[in-house]
């Protein structure tokens, strides 16, 4: 497991992405929880991260096609472009020593002649990297642009093979562009969870696998990997699962004659285990979360949607604590409808999303609301305050969409 601190996103700005017509969230924390009613934009913001990661791993066209095409992503009443910009902190070696520096990456997509194109793509330093060195590392418009050699500082013109190809993907293979390589590895390594208990029950082909898939269909394979390569991690996972579900006695697997891994669990006080097909949804979900957050080589960014599904409410505060603990090694984003989960969060870790009168998403920071702070000081729980409607009080003016991230 690397000792190096992973990059951390400190700001995300989204324009013209469905309900997120113009949202600018600053001061993102290592652990961020999104709350709000159905249709408020939580899942849309979650999908922004998934979309950006898929643009890096699968290409712009496939990422758009999975969502019905780029025009379907544009905010209603708008024709483009769609913009996503992240500001992040990353370790950079200066004089042989790692130093934390801030960079910004902008991706702007538009529709030209019926197809999605990269209208603009920029990777730049937030402050000058030094005398005589350009702020922009890459700056491309529709397949043509400039690239700065990070060693010499010399800028050269480049042309990509197609206008829907990311410069980061094309240049992310070259050693003389270490910041581009690092960005590509960072965003490509994000893990957005779409766990399916139906997929988790299916016995996969035997063979160890290091990381849990998005659907969780290789859960048995990851347990096999942990048992063979990191048995102490597996013991910790099982111990944590037993504490959460005291009736659980043992988690094991065996290989079937046709080469598949059969996941089984045994309840106390019985002697015989049962197949995963008959294990409760909540037990499988909790095991999956423990595996995700205990990964020896954890993803640099993890997104989890509505972890409360299938889980008994009293397990949620412990799961929130697990997320916060994992945030020391990764950046964690969670969407939830659970007040029990929110009860375990700090006001600075929570963002509330609501639809404004214009139909577009607005962002509220509970820790900037005077009444929330006063009630918390009096012993109120954050989840109760959210349910009681305290988060709907916006700092003036009430129509603000952009989030300054600054305390008043």
N, C-alpha and C positions, 0 to 999 in steps of 0.2 A: 504494500500500500504506500503510495507516494506521500512524502512529508510535506510537499509543496501545497500551499493553500490554493484551492481552486478559484477560478474567476468568480466574481459576484456581480450580478446585475443590480445597479443602483437606481436605474430609471428606465421606464419604457414609455414611448410615445407612439400612439396608434391613430391613424387618420383613415377614414373611409373604409373601415372593416365592419360591415354589417351595422350593429347598433352602436359601435364605437366610432362615431363620426369624427370626434376630436378629443381624445383622452390622453392626458400627459401625467403620469404618476411618477413622482420623484421620491427619493429616500426609501426605496424598497429595502426590506430587511432580509436577513438570512432565512427567517421563517415568516411567511405572509399568509394570512387567512382571508379569503374573500367570502363575504356574506351578502345576502340580499334576497328579495323575493324571486319567484320563478319569472324568467324573462327579463331579468334586470341587466344581464350582460356578463354574468360570472363565467358561464360556459364559453361565451364568445371570447373573453379575454384569455381563458385557458387555451382555447383553440388557436389563438394568435401564436402562442409559444409552440404548439404542435405544428402549425403551418410553417413557421420560420425554420424549425428543425427539419421538416420534410423537404423544404426548398433546398437545404444544404445536402441532405442525404439522397433524395430521389429526384431532385430537379424541380424547377418552377412549374413546368407544365403538369407533371403528375400530381403535385401538391394541389394545384388549382382544380384539376379534373376530379380529384376525390371529393371536392366540395361543390361540384356542379359547374365548374368553370369560373374564371375570374369575374365576369359580370355579376354572378350570383353573390360574390363577396362584397361588392361595392355597397356602400350605405344607400338606402332608398333615397331617390331624388338626386343621386350623384352618379357621375359616369367615370370617375377616376381622377387622379391615380390613387392607388392604395399605398399607404406608407407605414412601415414599421421601423422604429429606431430604438435601439437599446444602447444605454451607456453602462459600461461595466468596468470593474477594476480587475487588473491582472498583474501577476508578477512579471517583471521585466528585469533581465540581468544588465546592470549598469556597473562597469568597473569590476566585473566578476562577482558582484553581489546582487541578490534579488531585491528589487524595490517595487513597491505597489504603485502602479500608474493607471490613469483613467483613459479609456478609449471609447469611441462612439462608432456604431455601425448603423448605417441607414440603407434600407431596401425599399425602393419605390417601383411598383408594378403598374403597368397600364395595358390597355387593349389596343392593338394596332392590326388592322386588316384581319380581324377575327381571331387573333391569337394573343396570348399573354406575352409581354416583353418586359425586360428589366429596363425601366425608364431611367433609373439612376441607382447607383450603388457606390457608397462611400464608406471607407474605414479611415478614421482620423484620430489623432491624439487630441484630448480635450485641452491640453496646454502644450506649448511648443516643446518638442523633444530636445531642443538645443540650438545654439547659434548655427545658422546656415542649413538647418535641416527642415524639410517641409512638414507642415502639420498633417497633410493628407498622405496616407500610405497608398490607398487606391481611390480613384475617382473616375467612374465610368458612366457614360450615357449611351444607352441603346447599343451596347456591344463595343464601343470604342472609349478609350480613356487613357489615363496616366497612372503609372505605377512607380513608386519611389523605392529604390534599393535602400534597405535599412542600414547596410554597412557603409555605403559611400554617400548616401543622401541624394544621389543622382536620380532624376525623374526621366522616365522613358515612355513614349507612346506605345500603346498595345491595342490590338484588335482581337476580339473573341470570335470563335467559330460561328456563333449564332447569337441573336439578340435576346434569347431566353436563357442563356447560360450565365451563371453567376461567376463573376471575376474571382470571388473567394474560392469557389470550387476549382477553377482552372489554375489559379496561382498557388493554391494551398498545398501543392505537391513539391514546391521549390524551396530549397533551404535558405536562399537569400531573401526570403520573405517570412521570417519567423513569426511576426505578428499575425499575418494572414493564416499561416499554418495553425497557430494557436487558436485563432477564432474559429476556424473550420472544425478543429477537434473539439472545441468547447461546445458549440451549438449542435454539432452532429451527435454528441454524447448525451444530450438531454434525454431524460426518461419521463414520458407522459403516460400515466397509468390508465388503462382501460380494461381493468380486470373483469373477467367473466368466470363465474363459478362453474358454468357449464363446461367451459374449456378446461378449467383446472381439474375437473373430475375425469377427463379423458386420459387414458394411459398412453403416454408418448413412447416413442422408440427409446430403448435404453441408451445411456451415454451421458457423461457429465457435461453440464453447460454452466458457464460462469454467472450469467446474469438472467434474471427473470424477464420474460417477454412482456410486451405491453398487455397482452390478454391473460398472461399467467398460465398458458397451456403447457409450459415446460417446468412447472413447479417441482415435479418429482426429479427432473434432471438436475435442477439447481441444488436440491437436497442431497443428491448423489455427489455432486461436485464438492459441496461443503463437507460431507462426511469423509471424502477422500483427501481433500486438500486443506480444509480448515475445520477439523473436528471440534475445536474449542468454540468456534462461531456457531456451529450447529447446536452444540450443547446449550449455548446461551439462548439461541432462538427457541429451543424446546422448553427450557426453563421459564422463559418469559411467557410462552404460550400456556404453560401449566398454571402460572400465577394468574393469568387472565381467565383461564377456564379450568378451575380446580378439578373438575371431574375427569379431565384428560389424563390418561396414564402414560401413553407411549405413541410416538409417531415413527413409522417405519415404512419400508417399501421392499418389494421383491420383484425379480425379473420373471416374466411369464415365459412359457415355452416358445412363443413366437417373438421373443425379444423385446417386449414392452415392459415399462416400469409401472408396477401397480402400487399406488400409494394407499397406505392403510393406517388407521388410528385405533387405539384401544382405550376404552373408558374404564375408569375404576368403578367397581372392584372386579370387573370381569377379566377373564384370562385370554379370550380370543379377540383379536382386532377385527374391525369391519373395513370394508373397502371404502375409498374416498367417495364413491357414488352414494353412499349412505350417510356420510358425514354432513353435519349441518353447514349451511352456507356461511354462517358467521365464523365458524371455526376455520374454514378454508380461507376466508378473507383475512382474518387476523393473522394466520400463518403467512400469507402472502405479504402483508405489510411488514411483518417482522423480518422476512427474508429480504425485502427491498431495502429496508433501513439498516440491515446488518451486513450488506454487501461489502466484502473486503476492499473492493475497488469500486466504491460507490459512484454513481453518476454525479456530475457536477451540478445538475439542476434536476429536481424531481417534482413532478406535478401529480396531485392526487385529487380526483373529483369525488365529492360526497362520500368520504370514507365511512360515514355512519350507516350506509346501506347494509343491511343484514346483521349489524352489530347491536348487541344489547347496550342500552344507553350508559350503563355504569362502566363500560369498557372505554368510552370515548375520552374521558380526561386522561387516562393512561396513554392512549394513542396520541393525543395532543402532546403530551410530555415526550413521547418517543420521537415525534416529529421535531420538536425543539432540540432534543439531544442530537439527532441526525444533522441538524442545521449547522453544527460545528464542523461537519465534513462536507456538506453539500448545501445548496440553496433549495428550500422547500416551499412550494406553493400549494395551498389546499383550498378547495371550495367546499362549503358546507351549509346545511340547513339546520345543524344541530346546536341548540343552546348549551348542551352539556359539553360539547367540544369547545365552544367559544368561552365557556366559563374558565377553562384552563389557560386561556390566552391573555396576554397583556394588551391593553388598548392600543399601544403602538404597533402591535403585530396584526391588527385587523383593519381591513378596508371594506366599507359598505358600499355596494353598488345599487343604484336606483335609476329608473327611467324618469327623465325630466318631462316637462310639459310638451316639449318638441318631439318626444318619442325616442330620444337618444340617451345613452348611458351617461350618468354623472357619478362621480366618486366622492365619498364622504370619509373623512378620517375621524373616528370616534374620539381619539385623544385630544382633538382640537375643540371638542364641544364642551362647553363649561358645565352643563348639567350632568354630563357623563362623569366628568372628573369629580364633581361634588358628590354624586351618588356613590361612586367607587370609594371615596374617602369615608363615606358613612357606612361602608360595609356591603353595598350592593354587588351582585355578581354580574359580570359583563354580559353573559348570555341572557340573563333576565332583562337587562337594560335594552338589549337588542330586540327581544320579543315585545317589550313594552313600547317600542317605537322611538326610543331616545336617539337612535342613530340617524333618524330622518331629519334632524335639525342641522341645516347647512350653515356654515359660516357665511356671512354676507359677502357678495350678493348671492342669492339663493340659486341662481341659474348657472353658477360656475361649473364647468366641466373639467377644466385643467386642475391638477392637484399640485400646489406649490411645494408640498413637503416641508414647509416651514412652520414651526410652532409660533402661535401668536402670544 
